[in-house]
């Protein structure tokens, strides 16, 4: 596990990997843009660009569903997690370090950009 401090709305890459490995039910969102997703993505994550979040929030129909969001380095996903939390979503987390940290800690074969 990373020695980096994790905030209350964040989850580590290793913890996300563990959830995926165990088949835990949660919605995994990638809030980057299409071109970034096309460059590299994590299997099982649904593209949900931050730029489209207000228009697409209705797709997240259960405010109690567990949601994990990732982006490139963790900034956009933390913004989206905070916004969702402020709008009534009770179990939302941002993957700290984003897909870049995932490529370092979990899957070194993933390209970094």
Buried (B, 14 or more C-beta within 10 A) or exposed (E): EEEEEBEEBBBBBBBBBEBBEEEEEBBBBBBBBEEBBEBBBBEEBEBBBBEBBEEEBEEBEEBEBBBBBBBBBBEBBBBBBBBBBEEEBEBBBBBBBBBBBBBBBBBEEBEEE
